[in-house]
Amino acid sequence: MGRSIIESVKLLAVLAFALPAIAAGLDMFFLRGETTMGAALVVIGVLMILVEKYIDSPFDLPGKLAGSVVETVVKEPEEIDESTSKSNRE
């Protein structure tokens, strides 16, 4: 499925912030020896891109989590076999 113009602009804006953070993180990690801060910047940049790709609005994530919890806790009643229901009637 293609992206709309608005979605493309959003992705471009996220990439404008995420790619420099990733580049700075890689520079810190490999060239300067600051492994903790470098790895943190790379992770933050990747998370920015993933959040933009998979989450449409800030309210989607709690809704998805709540839906999965409800599905786990509340189970649908199983369908009764016709053979068992016939034997119970007799």
PDB file of N, CA, C and O in Angstrom, chain B, residues numbered from 101:
ATOM      1  N   MET B 101       0.849  -1.170   0.000  1.00  0.00           N
ATOM      2  CA  MET B 101       0.000   0.000   0.000  1.00  0.00           C
ATOM      3  C   MET B 101       0.894   1.232   0.000  1.00  0.00           C
ATOM      4  O   MET B 101       1.843   1.319   0.780  1.00  0.00           O
ATOM      5  N   GLY B 102       0.593   2.166  -0.862  1.00  0.00           N
ATOM      6  CA  GLY B 102       1.381   3.374  -0.971  1.00  0.00           C
ATOM      7  C   GLY B 102       1.102   4.371   0.142  1.00  0.00           C
ATOM      8  O   GLY B 102       0.084   4.300   0.831  1.00  0.00           O
ATOM      9  N   ARG B 103       2.018   5.282   0.293  1.00  0.00           N
ATOM     10  CA  ARG B 103       1.857   6.320   1.313  1.00  0.00           C
ATOM     11  C   ARG B 103       1.219   7.560   0.687  1.00  0.00           C
ATOM     12  O   ARG B 103       1.436   7.871  -0.484  1.00  0.00           O
ATOM     13  N   SER B 104       0.434   8.252   1.492  1.00  0.00           N
ATOM     14  CA  SER B 104      -0.126   9.513   1.022  1.00  0.00           C
ATOM     15  C   SER B 104       0.949  10.597   1.127  1.00  0.00           C
ATOM     16  O   SER B 104       2.033  10.360   1.662  1.00  0.00           O
ATOM     17  N   ILE B 105       0.645  11.754   0.625  1.00  0.00           N
ATOM     18  CA  ILE B 105       1.610  12.856   0.668  1.00  0.00           C
ATOM     19  C   ILE B 105       1.894  13.251   2.114  1.00  0.00           C
ATOM     20  O   ILE B 105       3.041  13.520   2.470  1.00  0.00           O
ATOM     21  N   ILE B 106       0.865  13.287   2.942  1.00  0.00           N
ATOM     22  CA  ILE B 106       1.035  13.659   4.352  1.00  0.00           C
ATOM     23  C   ILE B 106       1.930  12.641   5.063  1.00  0.00           C
ATOM     24  O   ILE B 106       2.817  13.023   5.826  1.00  0.00           O
ATOM     25  N   GLU B 107       1.700  11.354   4.815  1.00  0.00           N
ATOM     26  CA  GLU B 107       2.522  10.321   5.446  1.00  0.00           C
ATOM     27  C   GLU B 107       3.969  10.408   4.979  1.00  0.00           C
ATOM     28  O   GLU B 107       4.890  10.170   5.760  1.00  0.00           O
ATOM     29  N   SER B 108       4.174  10.745   3.721  1.00  0.00           N
ATOM     30  CA  SER B 108       5.532  10.902   3.196  1.00  0.00           C
ATOM     31  C   SER B 108       6.248  12.079   3.851  1.00  0.00           C
ATOM     32  O   SER B 108       7.439  12.002   4.155  1.00  0.00           O
ATOM     33  N   VAL B 109       5.515  13.164   4.064  1.00  0.00           N
ATOM     34  CA  VAL B 109       6.112  14.333   4.722  1.00  0.00           C
ATOM     35  C   VAL B 109       6.451  14.002   6.181  1.00  0.00           C
ATOM     36  O   VAL B 109       7.492  14.419   6.689  1.00  0.00           O
ATOM     37  N   LYS B 110       5.566  13.249   6.852  1.00  0.00           N
ATOM     38  CA  LYS B 110       5.849  12.833   8.232  1.00  0.00           C
ATOM     39  C   LYS B 110       7.109  11.980   8.293  1.00  0.00           C
ATOM     40  O   LYS B 110       7.963  12.178   9.158  1.00  0.00           O
ATOM     41  N   LEU B 111       7.219  11.031   7.369  1.00  0.00           N
ATOM     42  CA  LEU B 111       8.402  10.172   7.337  1.00  0.00           C
ATOM     43  C   LEU B 111       9.655  10.993   7.080  1.00  0.00           C
ATOM     44  O   LEU B 111      10.685  10.759   7.713  1.00  0.00           O
ATOM     45  N   LEU B 112       9.585  11.937   6.174  1.00  0.00           N
ATOM     46  CA  LEU B 112      10.722  12.792   5.878  1.00  0.00           C
ATOM     47  C   LEU B 112      11.137  13.599   7.113  1.00  0.00           C
ATOM     48  O   LEU B 112      12.329  13.754   7.380  1.00  0.00           O
ATOM     49  N   ALA B 113      10.164  14.110   7.859  1.00  0.00           N
ATOM     50  CA  ALA B 113      10.476  14.874   9.075  1.00  0.00           C
ATOM     51  C   ALA B 113      11.134  13.988  10.129  1.00  0.00           C
ATOM     52  O   ALA B 113      12.084  14.404  10.791  1.00  0.00           O
ATOM     53  N   VAL B 114      10.627  12.767  10.280  1.00  0.00           N
ATOM     54  CA  VAL B 114      11.224  11.844  11.254  1.00  0.00           C
ATOM     55  C   VAL B 114      12.639  11.486  10.834  1.00  0.00           C
ATOM     56  O   VAL B 114      13.548  11.457  11.664  1.00  0.00           O
ATOM     57  N   LEU B 115      12.830  11.213   9.552  1.00  0.00           N
ATOM     58  CA  LEU B 115      14.166  10.870   9.066  1.00  0.00           C
ATOM     59  C   LEU B 115      15.143  12.036   9.219  1.00  0.00           C
ATOM     60  O   LEU B 115      16.337  11.825   9.430  1.00  0.00           O
ATOM     61  N   ALA B 116      14.632  13.274   9.114  1.00  0.00           N
ATOM     62  CA  ALA B 116      15.488  14.447   9.274  1.00  0.00           C
ATOM     63  C   ALA B 116      16.067  14.527  10.688  1.00  0.00           C
ATOM     64  O   ALA B 116      17.151  15.077  10.883  1.00  0.00           O
ATOM     65  N   PHE B 117      15.344  13.979  11.680  1.00  0.00           N
ATOM     66  CA  PHE B 117      15.861  13.962  13.048  1.00  0.00           C
ATOM     67  C   PHE B 117      16.566  12.653  13.388  1.00  0.00           C
ATOM     68  O   PHE B 117      17.553  12.656  14.124  1.00  0.00           O
ATOM     69  N   ALA B 118      16.073  11.545  12.866  1.00  0.00           N
ATOM     70  CA  ALA B 118      16.594  10.236  13.248  1.00  0.00           C
ATOM     71  C   ALA B 118      17.949   9.940  12.607  1.00  0.00           C
ATOM     72  O   ALA B 118      18.844   9.426  13.278  1.00  0.00           O
ATOM     73  N   LEU B 119      18.115  10.250  11.337  1.00  0.00           N
ATOM     74  CA  LEU B 119      19.368   9.915  10.659  1.00  0.00           C
ATOM     75  C   LEU B 119      20.578  10.655  11.230  1.00  0.00           C
ATOM     76  O   LEU B 119      21.627  10.031  11.394  1.00  0.00           O
ATOM     77  N   PRO B 120      20.489  11.959  11.542  1.00  0.00           N
ATOM     78  CA  PRO B 120      21.639  12.598  12.196  1.00  0.00           C
ATOM     79  C   PRO B 120      21.939  12.006  13.582  1.00  0.00           C
ATOM     80  O   PRO B 120      23.098  11.920  13.986  1.00  0.00           O
ATOM     81  N   ALA B 121      20.885  11.601  14.305  1.00  0.00           N
ATOM     82  CA  ALA B 121      21.116  10.974  15.613  1.00  0.00           C
ATOM     83  C   ALA B 121      21.827   9.641  15.443  1.00  0.00           C
ATOM     84  O   ALA B 121      22.736   9.319  16.209  1.00  0.00           O
ATOM     85  N   ILE B 122      21.421   8.867  14.446  1.00  0.00           N
ATOM     86  CA  ILE B 122      22.076   7.582  14.190  1.00  0.00           C
ATOM     87  C   ILE B 122      23.525   7.806  13.745  1.00  0.00           C
ATOM     88  O   ILE B 122      24.430   7.100  14.191  1.00  0.00           O
ATOM     89  N   ALA B 123      23.737   8.773  12.879  1.00  0.00           N
ATOM     90  CA  ALA B 123      25.098   9.062  12.405  1.00  0.00           C
ATOM     91  C   ALA B 123      25.995   9.518  13.562  1.00  0.00           C
ATOM     92  O   ALA B 123      27.143   9.086  13.661  1.00  0.00           O
ATOM     93  N   ALA B 124      25.477  10.385  14.429  1.00  0.00           N
ATOM     94  CA  ALA B 124      26.262  10.825  15.587  1.00  0.00           C
ATOM     95  C   ALA B 124      26.533   9.663  16.534  1.00  0.00           C
ATOM     96  O   ALA B 124      27.619   9.563  17.106  1.00  0.00           O
ATOM     97  N   GLY B 125      25.546   8.787  16.698  1.00  0.00           N
ATOM     98  CA  GLY B 125      25.732   7.627  17.553  1.00  0.00           C
ATOM     99  C   GLY B 125      26.792   6.685  17.020  1.00  0.00           C
ATOM    100  O   GLY B 125      27.613   6.176  17.783  1.00  0.00           O
ATOM    101  N   LEU B 126      26.781   6.449  15.721  1.00  0.00           N
ATOM    102  CA  LEU B 126      27.804   5.588  15.120  1.00  0.00           C
ATOM    103  C   LEU B 126      29.186   6.218  15.236  1.00  0.00           C
ATOM    104  O   LEU B 126      30.170   5.523  15.489  1.00  0.00           O
ATOM    105  N   ASP B 127      29.260   7.529  15.052  1.00  0.00           N
ATOM    106  CA  ASP B 127      30.535   8.238  15.215  1.00  0.00           C
ATOM    107  C   ASP B 127      31.054   8.105  16.644  1.00  0.00           C
ATOM    108  O   ASP B 127      32.232   7.819  16.858  1.00  0.00           O
ATOM    109  N   MET B 128      30.172   8.315  17.616  1.00  0.00           N
ATOM    110  CA  MET B 128      30.584   8.185  19.021  1.00  0.00           C
ATOM    111  C   MET B 128      30.987   6.751  19.353  1.00  0.00           C
ATOM    112  O   MET B 128      31.967   6.524  20.063  1.00  0.00           O
ATOM    113  N   PHE B 129      30.235   5.796  18.841  1.00  0.00           N
ATOM    114  CA  PHE B 129      30.473   4.403  19.176  1.00  0.00           C
ATOM    115  C   PHE B 129      31.792   3.900  18.593  1.00  0.00           C
ATOM    116  O   PHE B 129      32.589   3.292  19.307  1.00  0.00           O
ATOM    117  N   PHE B 130      32.032   4.147  17.301  1.00  0.00           N
ATOM    118  CA  PHE B 130      33.195   3.566  16.640  1.00  0.00           C
ATOM    119  C   PHE B 130      34.440   4.442  16.667  1.00  0.00           C
ATOM    120  O   PHE B 130      35.547   3.915  16.783  1.00  0.00           O
ATOM    121  N   LEU B 131      34.299   5.751  16.567  1.00  0.00           N
ATOM    122  CA  LEU B 131      35.468   6.608  16.444  1.00  0.00           C
ATOM    123  C   LEU B 131      35.922   7.228  17.765  1.00  0.00           C
ATOM    124  O   LEU B 131      37.122   7.332  18.018  1.00  0.00           O
ATOM    125  N   ARG B 132      34.994   7.632  18.589  1.00  0.00           N
ATOM    126  CA  ARG B 132      35.358   8.317  19.831  1.00  0.00           C
ATOM    127  C   ARG B 132      35.465   7.381  21.018  1.00  0.00           C
ATOM    128  O   ARG B 132      36.061   7.742  22.033  1.00  0.00           O
ATOM    129  N   GLY B 133      34.908   6.202  20.915  1.00  0.00           N
ATOM    130  CA  GLY B 133      34.990   5.251  22.021  1.00  0.00           C
ATOM    131  C   GLY B 133      33.941   5.447  23.103  1.00  0.00           C
ATOM    132  O   GLY B 133      34.015   4.800  24.148  1.00  0.00           O
ATOM    133  N   GLU B 134      32.985   6.305  22.886  1.00  0.00           N
ATOM    134  CA  GLU B 134      31.899   6.508  23.845  1.00  0.00           C
ATOM    135  C   GLU B 134      30.775   5.533  23.494  1.00  0.00           C
ATOM    136  O   GLU B 134      29.795   5.899  22.845  1.00  0.00           O
ATOM    137  N   THR B 135      30.935   4.297  23.933  1.00  0.00           N
ATOM    138  CA  THR B 135      30.036   3.234  23.491  1.00  0.00           C
ATOM    139  C   THR B 135      28.622   3.384  24.042  1.00  0.00           C
ATOM    140  O   THR B 135      27.652   3.131  23.326  1.00  0.00           O
ATOM    141  N   THR B 136      28.491   3.786  25.291  1.00  0.00           N
ATOM    142  CA  THR B 136      27.157   3.878  25.895  1.00  0.00           C
ATOM    143  C   THR B 136      26.318   4.964  25.227  1.00  0.00           C
ATOM    144  O   THR B 136      25.177   4.723  24.831  1.00  0.00           O
ATOM    145  N   MET B 137      26.879   6.136  25.106  1.00  0.00           N
ATOM    146  CA  MET B 137      26.134   7.252  24.504  1.00  0.00           C
ATOM    147  C   MET B 137      25.905   7.007  23.012  1.00  0.00           C
ATOM    148  O   MET B 137      24.843   7.341  22.486  1.00  0.00           O
ATOM    149  N   GLY B 138      26.876   6.436  22.342  1.00  0.00           N
ATOM    150  CA  GLY B 138      26.726   6.135  20.926  1.00  0.00           C
ATOM    151  C   GLY B 138      25.625   5.119  20.671  1.00  0.00           C
ATOM    152  O   GLY B 138      24.796   5.299  19.779  1.00  0.00           O
ATOM    153  N   ALA B 139      25.624   4.048  21.462  1.00  0.00           N
ATOM    154  CA  ALA B 139      24.585   3.027  21.313  1.00  0.00           C
ATOM    155  C   ALA B 139      23.212   3.602  21.649  1.00  0.00           C
ATOM    156  O   ALA B 139      22.223   3.259  21.001  1.00  0.00           O
ATOM    157  N   ALA B 140      23.142   4.467  22.649  1.00  0.00           N
ATOM    158  CA  ALA B 140      21.864   5.086  23.030  1.00  0.00           C
ATOM    159  C   ALA B 140      21.324   5.940  21.891  1.00  0.00           C
ATOM    160  O   ALA B 140      20.126   5.901  21.610  1.00  0.00           O
ATOM    161  N   LEU B 141      22.179   6.704  21.234  1.00  0.00           N
ATOM    162  CA  LEU B 141      21.719   7.535  20.115  1.00  0.00           C
ATOM    163  C   LEU B 141      21.252   6.686  18.935  1.00  0.00           C
ATOM    164  O   LEU B 141      20.266   7.025  18.280  1.00  0.00           O
ATOM    165  N   VAL B 142      21.942   5.599  18.664  1.00  0.00           N
ATOM    166  CA  VAL B 142      21.518   4.711  17.575  1.00  0.00           C
ATOM    167  C   VAL B 142      20.158   4.099  17.898  1.00  0.00           C
ATOM    168  O   VAL B 142      19.278   4.047  17.039  1.00  0.00           O
ATOM    169  N   VAL B 143      19.988   3.638  19.126  1.00  0.00           N
ATOM    170  CA  VAL B 143      18.711   3.035  19.525  1.00  0.00           C
ATOM    171  C   VAL B 143      17.584   4.064  19.456  1.00  0.00           C
ATOM    172  O   VAL B 143      16.493   3.751  18.981  1.00  0.00           O
ATOM    173  N   ILE B 144      17.832   5.273  19.919  1.00  0.00           N
ATOM    174  CA  ILE B 144      16.812   6.323  19.864  1.00  0.00           C
ATOM    175  C   ILE B 144      16.426   6.627  18.420  1.00  0.00           C
ATOM    176  O   ILE B 144      15.243   6.775  18.114  1.00  0.00           O
ATOM    177  N   GLY B 145      17.409   6.720  17.533  1.00  0.00           N
ATOM    178  CA  GLY B 145      17.117   7.000  16.128  1.00  0.00           C
ATOM    179  C   GLY B 145      16.305   5.893  15.474  1.00  0.00           C
ATOM    180  O   GLY B 145      15.362   6.167  14.732  1.00  0.00           O
ATOM    181  N   VAL B 146      16.666   4.644  15.746  1.00  0.00           N
ATOM    182  CA  VAL B 146      15.925   3.517  15.177  1.00  0.00           C
ATOM    183  C   VAL B 146      14.510   3.468  15.739  1.00  0.00           C
ATOM    184  O   VAL B 146      13.561   3.200  15.001  1.00  0.00           O
ATOM    185  N   LEU B 147      14.357   3.724  17.041  1.00  0.00           N
ATOM    186  CA  LEU B 147      13.021   3.724  17.637  1.00  0.00           C
ATOM    187  C   LEU B 147      12.144   4.826  17.055  1.00  0.00           C
ATOM    188  O   LEU B 147      10.941   4.629  16.880  1.00  0.00           O
ATOM    189  N   MET B 148      12.727   5.976  16.755  1.00  0.00           N
ATOM    190  CA  MET B 148      11.952   7.057  16.139  1.00  0.00           C
ATOM    191  C   MET B 148      11.368   6.608  14.804  1.00  0.00           C
ATOM    192  O   MET B 148      10.207   6.882  14.503  1.00  0.00           O
ATOM    193  N   ILE B 149      12.176   5.920  14.009  1.00  0.00           N
ATOM    194  CA  ILE B 149      11.714   5.451  12.703  1.00  0.00           C
ATOM    195  C   ILE B 149      10.651   4.366  12.865  1.00  0.00           C
ATOM    196  O   ILE B 149       9.641   4.379  12.161  1.00  0.00           O
ATOM    197  N   LEU B 150      10.868   3.432  13.782  1.00  0.00           N
ATOM    198  CA  LEU B 150       9.908   2.347  13.987  1.00  0.00           C
ATOM    199  C   LEU B 150       8.570   2.854  14.517  1.00  0.00           C
ATOM    200  O   LEU B 150       7.513   2.379  14.102  1.00  0.00           O
ATOM    201  N   VAL B 151       8.616   3.813  15.427  1.00  0.00           N
ATOM    202  CA  VAL B 151       7.376   4.373  15.970  1.00  0.00           C
ATOM    203  C   VAL B 151       6.596   5.072  14.863  1.00  0.00           C
ATOM    204  O   VAL B 151       5.374   4.939  14.794  1.00  0.00           O
ATOM    205  N   GLU B 152       7.276   5.808  14.003  1.00  0.00           N
ATOM    206  CA  GLU B 152       6.584   6.494  12.914  1.00  0.00           C
ATOM    207  C   GLU B 152       5.976   5.492  11.942  1.00  0.00           C
ATOM    208  O   GLU B 152       4.899   5.733  11.396  1.00  0.00           O
ATOM    209  N   LYS B 153       6.650   4.381  11.724  1.00  0.00           N
ATOM    210  CA  LYS B 153       6.167   3.400  10.751  1.00  0.00           C
ATOM    211  C   LYS B 153       4.990   2.590  11.277  1.00  0.00           C
ATOM    212  O   LYS B 153       4.036   2.347  10.538  1.00  0.00           O
ATOM    213  N   TYR B 154       5.036   2.168  12.542  1.00  0.00           N
ATOM    214  CA  TYR B 154       4.048   1.224  13.046  1.00  0.00           C
ATOM    215  C   TYR B 154       2.962   1.828  13.929  1.00  0.00           C
ATOM    216  O   TYR B 154       1.950   1.168  14.167  1.00  0.00           O
ATOM    217  N   ILE B 155       3.123   3.035  14.418  1.00  0.00           N
ATOM    218  CA  ILE B 155       2.116   3.642  15.287  1.00  0.00           C
ATOM    219  C   ILE B 155       1.581   4.893  14.606  1.00  0.00           C
ATOM    220  O   ILE B 155       2.334   5.817  14.300  1.00  0.00           O
ATOM    221  N   ASP B 156       0.270   4.913  14.371  1.00  0.00           N
ATOM    222  CA  ASP B 156      -0.332   6.021  13.646  1.00  0.00           C
ATOM    223  C   ASP B 156      -0.524   7.259  14.516  1.00  0.00           C
ATOM    224  O   ASP B 156      -0.278   8.379  14.069  1.00  0.00           O
ATOM    225  N   SER B 157      -0.964   7.061  15.758  1.00  0.00           N
ATOM    226  CA  SER B 157      -1.153   8.187  16.657  1.00  0.00           C
ATOM    227  C   SER B 157      -0.718   7.763  18.055  1.00  0.00           C
ATOM    228  O   SER B 157      -0.586   6.567  18.313  1.00  0.00           O
ATOM    229  N   PRO B 158      -0.493   8.704  18.959  1.00  0.00           N
ATOM    230  CA  PRO B 158      -0.047   8.337  20.309  1.00  0.00           C
ATOM    231  C   PRO B 158      -1.039   7.461  21.062  1.00  0.00           C
ATOM    232  O   PRO B 158      -0.658   6.767  22.005  1.00  0.00           O
ATOM    233  N   PHE B 159      -2.308   7.485  20.658  1.00  0.00           N
ATOM    234  CA  PHE B 159      -3.317   6.711  21.367  1.00  0.00           C
ATOM    235  C   PHE B 159      -3.442   5.284  20.841  1.00  0.00           C
ATOM    236  O   PHE B 159      -4.159   4.478  21.434  1.00  0.00           O
ATOM    237  N   ASP B 160      -2.769   4.955  19.752  1.00  0.00           N
ATOM    238  CA  ASP B 160      -2.862   3.614  19.185  1.00  0.00           C
ATOM    239  C   ASP B 160      -2.171   2.566  20.050  1.00  0.00           C
ATOM    240  O   ASP B 160      -2.701   1.469  20.225  1.00  0.00           O
ATOM    241  N   LEU B 161      -1.013   2.880  20.587  1.00  0.00           N
ATOM    242  CA  LEU B 161      -0.251   1.897  21.357  1.00  0.00           C
ATOM    243  C   LEU B 161      -0.996   1.429  22.598  1.00  0.00           C
ATOM    244  O   LEU B 161      -1.104   0.219  22.797  1.00  0.00           O
ATOM    245  N   PRO B 162      -1.525   2.325  23.456  1.00  0.00           N
ATOM    246  CA  PRO B 162      -2.287   1.827  24.604  1.00  0.00           C
ATOM    247  C   PRO B 162      -3.528   1.043  24.191  1.00  0.00           C
ATOM    248  O   PRO B 162      -3.898   0.079  24.861  1.00  0.00           O
ATOM    249  N   GLY B 163      -4.172   1.441  23.105  1.00  0.00           N
ATOM    250  CA  GLY B 163      -5.349   0.716  22.628  1.00  0.00           C
ATOM    251  C   GLY B 163      -5.005  -0.685  22.171  1.00  0.00           C
ATOM    252  O   GLY B 163      -5.738  -1.631  22.460  1.00  0.00           O
ATOM    253  N   LYS B 164      -3.896  -0.831  21.459  1.00  0.00           N
ATOM    254  CA  LYS B 164      -3.465  -2.149  21.008  1.00  0.00           C
ATOM    255  C   LYS B 164      -3.079  -3.032  22.187  1.00  0.00           C
ATOM    256  O   LYS B 164      -3.407  -4.218  22.218  1.00  0.00           O
ATOM    257  N   LEU B 165      -2.375  -2.444  23.164  1.00  0.00           N
ATOM    258  CA  LEU B 165      -1.989  -3.220  24.345  1.00  0.00           C
ATOM    259  C   LEU B 165      -3.211  -3.650  25.144  1.00  0.00           C
ATOM    260  O   LEU B 165      -3.284  -4.790  25.603  1.00  0.00           O
ATOM    261  N   ALA B 166      -4.162  -2.752  25.309  1.00  0.00           N
ATOM    262  CA  ALA B 166      -5.376  -3.091  26.052  1.00  0.00           C
ATOM    263  C   ALA B 166      -6.161  -4.174  25.322  1.00  0.00           C
ATOM    264  O   ALA B 166      -6.704  -5.074  25.962  1.00  0.00           O
ATOM    265  N   GLY B 167      -6.229  -4.105  24.018  1.00  0.00           N
ATOM    266  CA  GLY B 167      -6.931  -5.116  23.244  1.00  0.00           C
ATOM    267  C   GLY B 167      -6.302  -6.491  23.385  1.00  0.00           C
ATOM    268  O   GLY B 167      -7.011  -7.493  23.485  1.00  0.00           O
ATOM    269  N   SER B 168      -4.981  -6.547  23.394  1.00  0.00           N
ATOM    270  CA  SER B 168      -4.320  -7.852  23.545  1.00  0.00           C
ATOM    271  C   SER B 168      -4.492  -8.397  24.959  1.00  0.00           C
ATOM    272  O   SER B 168      -4.599  -9.609  25.146  1.00  0.00           O
ATOM    273  N   VAL B 169      -4.518  -7.512  25.957  1.00  0.00           N
ATOM    274  CA  VAL B 169      -4.730  -7.965  27.336  1.00  0.00           C
ATOM    275  C   VAL B 169      -6.150  -8.497  27.499  1.00  0.00           C
ATOM    276  O   VAL B 169      -6.362  -9.526  28.140  1.00  0.00           O
ATOM    277  N   VAL B 170      -7.120  -7.794  26.920  1.00  0.00           N
ATOM    278  CA  VAL B 170      -8.513  -8.235  27.019  1.00  0.00           C
ATOM    279  C   VAL B 170      -8.689  -9.582  26.328  1.00  0.00           C
ATOM    280  O   VAL B 170      -9.384 -10.455  26.846  1.00  0.00           O
ATOM    281  N   GLU B 171      -8.072  -9.759  25.173  1.00  0.00           N
ATOM    282  CA  GLU B 171      -8.175 -11.040  24.466  1.00  0.00           C
ATOM    283  C   GLU B 171      -7.555 -12.175  25.274  1.00  0.00           C
ATOM    284  O   GLU B 171      -8.027 -13.311  25.224  1.00  0.00           O
ATOM    285  N   THR B 172      -6.501 -11.864  26.015  1.00  0.00           N
ATOM    286  CA  THR B 172      -5.853 -12.892  26.826  1.00  0.00           C
ATOM    287  C   THR B 172      -6.699 -13.253  28.034  1.00  0.00           C
ATOM    288  O   THR B 172      -6.839 -14.430  28.368  1.00  0.00           O
ATOM    289  N   VAL B 173      -7.261 -12.250  28.691  1.00  0.00           N
ATOM    290  CA  VAL B 173      -8.012 -12.482  29.923  1.00  0.00           C
ATOM    291  C   VAL B 173      -9.399 -13.047  29.634  1.00  0.00           C
ATOM    292  O   VAL B 173      -9.812 -14.033  30.246  1.00  0.00           O
ATOM    293  N   VAL B 174     -10.111 -12.429  28.712  1.00  0.00           N
ATOM    294  CA  VAL B 174     -11.473 -12.841  28.400  1.00  0.00           C
ATOM    295  C   VAL B 174     -11.437 -13.747  27.176  1.00  0.00           C
ATOM    296  O   VAL B 174     -11.061 -13.313  26.087  1.00  0.00           O
ATOM    297  N   LYS B 175     -11.817 -14.967  27.352  1.00  0.00           N
ATOM    298  CA  LYS B 175     -11.803 -15.906  26.243  1.00  0.00           C
ATOM    299  C   LYS B 175     -13.223 -16.123  25.754  1.00  0.00           C
ATOM    300  O   LYS B 175     -14.174 -16.128  26.536  1.00  0.00           O
ATOM    301  N   GLU B 176     -13.348 -16.298  24.461  1.00  0.00           N
ATOM    302  CA  GLU B 176     -14.648 -16.551  23.853  1.00  0.00           C
ATOM    303  C   GLU B 176     -15.149 -17.932  24.290  1.00  0.00           C
ATOM    304  O   GLU B 176     -14.361 -18.873  24.380  1.00  0.00           O
ATOM    305  N   PRO B 177     -16.449 -18.057  24.559  1.00  0.00           N
ATOM    306  CA  PRO B 177     -16.968 -19.382  24.902  1.00  0.00           C
ATOM    307  C   PRO B 177     -16.849 -20.305  23.692  1.00  0.00           C
ATOM    308  O   PRO B 177     -17.085 -19.902  22.553  1.00  0.00           O
ATOM    309  N   GLU B 178     -16.480 -21.541  23.968  1.00  0.00           N
ATOM    310  CA  GLU B 178     -16.309 -22.489  22.879  1.00  0.00           C
ATOM    311  C   GLU B 178     -17.662 -22.912  22.333  1.00  0.00           C
ATOM    312  O   GLU B 178     -18.654 -22.973  23.059  1.00  0.00           O
ATOM    313  N   GLU B 179     -17.681 -23.196  21.067  1.00  0.00           N
ATOM    314  CA  GLU B 179     -18.924 -23.633  20.444  1.00  0.00           C
ATOM    315  C   GLU B 179     -19.234 -25.051  20.911  1.00  0.00           C
ATOM    316  O   GLU B 179     -18.344 -25.896  21.008  1.00  0.00           O
ATOM    317  N   ILE B 180     -20.487 -25.292  21.191  1.00  0.00           N
ATOM    318  CA  ILE B 180     -20.911 -26.605  21.658  1.00  0.00           C
ATOM    319  C   ILE B 180     -21.137 -27.490  20.445  1.00  0.00           C
ATOM    320  O   ILE B 180     -21.798 -27.083  19.489  1.00  0.00           O
ATOM    321  N   ASP B 181     -20.594 -28.696  20.479  1.00  0.00           N
ATOM    322  CA  ASP B 181     -20.809 -29.642  19.390  1.00  0.00           C
ATOM    323  C   ASP B 181     -22.273 -30.026  19.346  1.00  0.00           C
ATOM    324  O   ASP B 181     -22.933 -30.122  20.380  1.00  0.00           O
ATOM    325  N   GLU B 182     -22.769 -30.241  18.154  1.00  0.00           N
ATOM    326  CA  GLU B 182     -24.164 -30.647  18.011  1.00  0.00           C
ATOM    327  C   GLU B 182     -24.397 -32.021  18.614  1.00  0.00           C
ATOM    328  O   GLU B 182     -25.479 -32.299  19.131  1.00  0.00           O
ATOM    329  N   SER B 183     -23.406 -32.868  18.554  1.00  0.00           N
ATOM    330  CA  SER B 183     -23.576 -34.229  19.091  1.00  0.00           C
ATOM    331  C   SER B 183     -23.725 -34.204  20.615  1.00  0.00           C
ATOM    332  O   SER B 183     -24.518 -34.962  21.174  1.00  0.00           O
ATOM    333  N   THR B 184     -22.983 -33.357  21.269  1.00  0.00           N
ATOM    334  CA  THR B 184     -23.102 -33.281  22.731  1.00  0.00           C
ATOM    335  C   THR B 184     -24.407 -32.620  23.158  1.00  0.00           C
ATOM    336  O   THR B 184     -24.990 -32.979  24.182  1.00  0.00           O
ATOM    337  N   SER B 185     -24.862 -31.648  22.361  1.00  0.00           N
ATOM    338  CA  SER B 185     -26.104 -30.997  22.728  1.00  0.00           C
ATOM    339  C   SER B 185     -27.293 -31.921  22.499  1.00  0.00           C
ATOM    340  O   SER B 185     -28.277 -31.836  23.234  1.00  0.00           O
ATOM    341  N   LYS B 186     -27.231 -32.810  21.491  1.00  0.00           N
ATOM    342  CA  LYS B 186     -28.307 -33.776  21.256  1.00  0.00           C
ATOM    343  C   LYS B 186     -28.381 -34.802  22.374  1.00  0.00           C
ATOM    344  O   LYS B 186     -29.466 -35.179  22.816  1.00  0.00           O
ATOM    345  N   SER B 187     -27.204 -35.255  22.829  1.00  0.00           N
ATOM    346  CA  SER B 187     -27.200 -36.260  23.895  1.00  0.00           C
ATOM    347  C   SER B 187     -27.681 -35.673  25.215  1.00  0.00           C
ATOM    348  O   SER B 187     -28.249 -36.387  26.041  1.00  0.00           O
ATOM    349  N   ASN B 188     -27.459 -34.381  25.420  1.00  0.00           N
ATOM    350  CA  ASN B 188     -27.932 -33.743  26.641  1.00  0.00           C
ATOM    351  C   ASN B 188     -29.448 -33.554  26.636  1.00  0.00           C
ATOM    352  O   ASN B 188     -30.066 -33.522  27.700  1.00  0.00           O
ATOM    353  N   ARG B 189     -30.045 -33.431  25.476  1.00  0.00           N
ATOM    354  CA  ARG B 189     -31.484 -33.227  25.363  1.00  0.00           C
ATOM    355  C   ARG B 189     -32.250 -34.530  25.688  1.00  0.00           C
ATOM    356  O   ARG B 189     -33.368 -34.481  26.201  1.00  0.00           O
ATOM    357  N   GLU B 190     -31.658 -35.656  25.394  1.00  0.00           N
ATOM    358  CA  GLU B 190     -32.355 -36.937  25.566  1.00  0.00           C
ATOM    359  C   GLU B 190     -32.334 -37.368  26.973  1.00  0.00           C
ATOM    360  O   GLU B 190     -32.873 -38.424  27.304  1.00  0.00           O
TER     361      GLU B 190
END
